[in-house]
Amino acid sequence: MSNVVFDISMSLDGYVTADGQTAEEPMGPGGDRLHTWMSSPEGQRLLEKEGGRLGAVICGRKTYDDSLPWWQAGGPTGPLGVPVIVVTHRPAEPYGVYRFATDVRDALARARELAEDRTVTVMGGASIGRQFLSAGLVDEVSLHVAPVVLGGGTRLFDEPLELRPTEVVDSAEALHLRFSVVSTGLASLPDEQDASAGRA
Ligand SMILES: NC(=O)c1ccc[n+]([C@@H]2O[C@H](COP(=O)([O-])OP(=O)(O)OC[C@H]3O[C@@H](n4cnc5c(N)ncnc54)[C@H](OP(=O)(O)O)[C@@H]3O)[C@@H](O)[C@H]2O)c1
């Protein structure tokens, strides 16, 4: 079965966009800095590596609406033409590489079908990523942490999550951190007594 990876770029202070988003500037003023790594040699190498095993992408409706002017009918992977499932309350007819699903589980079922045994990447935004995580649907988290503090914007994480680091790639443009998901939700974290016992 496909591996499900939540893959997103984040600022050092945990935001996936800057404040003040507009249609012309969907990442907000300065927010494009989060994606600078994509045009670096190390970024290109990572994207090629991931692209080779990518079977389907899932994104939220806001990410789709904001990005369509750039992605056009071919989607975020351009010539690879990887199918994109958009999670939305307002489903539309299939268009280009895009298909529409009305909840996260349906989106995942359709993405798995299209991906066969290749990777399903949940590319965000924050809302969709958090829902996949809290529903326990994500195997791995891949964070591209840009060396920039935005001071506000769309916050990524909002509830407990326990991860095990599996890979670190450093470059001048971003730290690329990969984790496997150990567990999600409040039950996953030790209480103070357990934590003290662990330190003793
Ligand atoms: N830093 C990065 O790497 C990165 C990556 C991706 C996106 N982004 C940015 O993140 C921003 C969007 O993030 P976001 O968190 O605001 O939004 P999002 O996750 O892209 O989309 C949220 C929208 O999806 C629909 N939706 C959410 N949950 C749903 C559910 N359970 N069932 C059906 N529909 C559901 C709703 O739209 P409707 O009710 O309208 O259908 C909701 O408003 C964009 O500006 C994008 O540029 C950044």
The ligand as a MOL file (V3000), in Angstrom:
LIG
                    3D

  0  0  0     0  0            999 V3000
M  V30 BEGIN CTAB
M  V30 COUNTS 48 52 0 0 0
M  V30 BEGIN ATOM
M  V30 1 N 4.3140 26.3870 2.8920 0
M  V30 2 C 3.8930 25.4650 2.0460 0
M  V30 3 O 4.6540 24.5580 1.6410 0
M  V30 4 C 2.4650 25.4670 1.5910 0
M  V30 5 C 1.9400 24.3090 1.0230 0
M  V30 6 C 0.5950 24.3020 0.6480 0
M  V30 7 C -0.1660 25.4450 0.8170 0
M  V30 8 N 0.4040 26.5550 1.3330 0 CHG=1
M  V30 9 C -0.4070 27.7550 1.5340 0
M  V30 10 O -1.3220 27.4890 2.5610 0
M  V30 11 C -2.5090 28.2500 2.3210 0
M  V30 12 C -3.7450 27.3820 2.5010 0
M  V30 13 O -3.7150 26.7100 3.7170 0
M  V30 14 P -5.0220 26.5940 4.5850 0
M  V30 15 O -4.6790 25.8040 5.7810 0
M  V30 16 O -5.5310 27.9960 4.7900 0 CHG=-1
M  V30 17 O -6.0780 25.8910 3.6140 0
M  V30 18 P -6.1170 24.4650 2.8550 0
M  V30 19 O -5.7860 23.3680 3.8150 0
M  V30 20 O -5.3610 24.5290 1.5910 0
M  V30 21 O -7.6730 24.4150 2.4350 0
M  V30 22 C -8.6740 24.5970 3.4000 0
M  V30 23 C -10.0170 24.4790 2.6940 0
M  V30 24 O -10.2510 23.1380 2.2580 0
M  V30 25 C -11.6360 22.7930 2.4260 0
M  V30 26 N -11.7230 21.7820 3.4760 0
M  V30 27 C -10.9570 21.6920 4.6020 0
M  V30 28 N -11.2770 20.6120 5.3210 0
M  V30 29 C -12.2790 19.9930 4.6410 0
M  V30 30 C -13.0240 18.8130 4.8830 0
M  V30 31 N -12.8030 18.0600 5.9780 0
M  V30 32 N -13.9660 18.4360 3.9870 0
M  V30 33 C -14.1810 19.1680 2.8630 0
M  V30 34 N -13.4870 20.3070 2.5830 0
M  V30 35 C -12.5580 20.7120 3.4640 0
M  V30 36 C -12.3400 24.0830 2.8490 0
M  V30 37 O -12.6460 24.7980 1.6580 0
M  V30 38 P -14.1470 24.9250 1.0430 0
M  V30 39 O -15.1160 24.8850 2.1970 0
M  V30 40 O -14.0900 26.2310 0.3590 0
M  V30 41 O -14.2930 23.7830 0.1070 0
M  V30 42 C -11.2020 24.8300 3.5760 0
M  V30 43 O -11.4180 26.2110 3.6420 0
M  V30 44 C -2.4480 28.7480 0.8920 0
M  V30 45 O -2.3150 30.1370 0.9220 0
M  V30 46 C -1.2200 28.1080 0.3010 0
M  V30 47 O -0.5090 28.9830 -0.5360 0
M  V30 48 C 1.6850 26.5900 1.7520 0
M  V30 END ATOM
M  V30 BEGIN BOND
M  V30 1 1 1 2
M  V30 2 2 2 3
M  V30 3 1 2 4
M  V30 4 1 4 5
M  V30 5 2 4 48
M  V30 6 2 5 6
M  V30 7 1 6 7
M  V30 8 2 7 8
M  V30 9 1 8 9
M  V30 10 1 8 48
M  V30 11 1 9 10
M  V30 12 1 9 46
M  V30 13 1 10 11
M  V30 14 1 11 12
M  V30 15 1 11 44
M  V30 16 1 12 13
M  V30 17 1 13 14
M  V30 18 2 14 15
M  V30 19 1 14 16
M  V30 20 1 14 17
M  V30 21 1 17 18
M  V30 22 2 18 19
M  V30 23 1 18 20
M  V30 24 1 18 21
M  V30 25 1 21 22
M  V30 26 1 22 23
M  V30 27 1 23 24
M  V30 28 1 23 42
M  V30 29 1 24 25
M  V30 30 1 25 26
M  V30 31 1 25 36
M  V30 32 1 26 27
M  V30 33 1 26 35
M  V30 34 2 27 28
M  V30 35 1 28 29
M  V30 36 1 29 30
M  V30 37 2 29 35
M  V30 38 1 30 31
M  V30 39 2 30 32
M  V30 40 1 32 33
M  V30 41 2 33 34
M  V30 42 1 34 35
M  V30 43 1 36 37
M  V30 44 1 36 42
M  V30 45 1 37 38
M  V30 46 2 38 39
M  V30 47 1 38 40
M  V30 48 1 38 41
M  V30 49 1 42 43
M  V30 50 1 44 45
M  V30 51 1 44 46
M  V30 52 1 46 47
M  V30 END BOND
M  V30 END CTAB
M  END
